[in-house]
Amino acid sequence: MKKSMLFAVLASVATAPLLAGTPHMDAREANQRARIQAGVAGGELTRPETRRLAAGQVHLHRVETRAKADGEVTKRERAWMQHEANQQSRRIHRQKHDAQHRN
């Protein structure tokens, strides 16, 4: 019993860096999700556009997960995450402001 409890504690301590968030990226992802939802609610995004933007959000989350995989986010990884987030932000803006609207 004590061994399993000790193992559980050690496992949680060992995985703590993996679960440590990147607060700026987490906030940015939440903001982008809200922008997509607002576009859907306002009829500015069609279903295919929404699907593509949602896939972009999944990609952004995977990039962040990969960067945190070794327990440390380097400057290079942080720059890559920012680059990907900037691209996704531009895609959201373009899709919300194009001539296509959901009926």
N, C-alpha and C positions, 0 to 999 in steps of 0.2 A: 504494500500500500504506500509506504513512504517513498519507495523507488519511483512509482508511477507519478506521485505528486511532485517529486523532485524533477522528474523528466518533464512534466507539464510546465513547471515554473521555468526551467532552463529553455524549453522550446519557446515559451512566450517572450523571454528575454532575448533570445537569439533572433526571433522574427520581428522584434520591435523596430529595428531600422527599416525593415521592408514595409512596415505598416506606417512608418512616419510619413506624414504628408508633405507635400510641397504646397503650402498655403496659397501662394500667389496663383499657381496653376489650378488648384482646386476651385478657387474663387472665379478664375477666368472661365473654366469649363462650365461652372454653374451659370455664369452670366451669358455665355453663348447658348446654353440650353434654353434659358429664359427668352433669349432673342428669337430662337427657332420657334418656340411655343407661341410667342406673340405673333410671329409671322403666320403660323397656322391659324390662330384664332382670328386674325385680321383678314384672312383670305389672301395674303400676299404670297404665300407659298403653295405650289401645287403639290400633289402627293408624291410624284417622282422627285421633285426638288427636296421635299422633306426627307424622303428616304436617303437621298445622297448626302444631305447635311447630317443626318443622324449617323450614317456610316463614317463620316468625317470626324464626328465626336468620338466614336468608338476608336478610330485610328489614333486620335489625340490621346485618349486614355491609355492605349497600348504603348505609345511612345513614352508616356510618363512611367508606366509600369516597368518597361525595359530599363529606363534610366535609373530607377530605384532598385533594380534587381540585386545589385551588389551591395546595397546598403548605403551608398554614397552617390550623390548627384554632383558630377563634376561641372566645371564652367562650360565645357564643350557640350555636355548633355543638356544643361540648362539653356544654352543658346539654341540647340536643336529644338527643344520643346517650345521655346518662344517663337522660333521660325514657323513651326507647324501650327501653333496657335494663331499666329498672324495670318497665315494662309487661310485657315478655317474662318477667321473673322472676315476676311475679304470675300470669301465665298458666300457667307451668310448675307453680307451687305448686298453683293451683286444679285443674289437670287431674290432677296426681298424687294429690290428696287427695279427689277426688270419689268418688261411689259406683260408678263404672264401672271394671271391671277386665277385663283380657284373660284369657280362659279357657285 
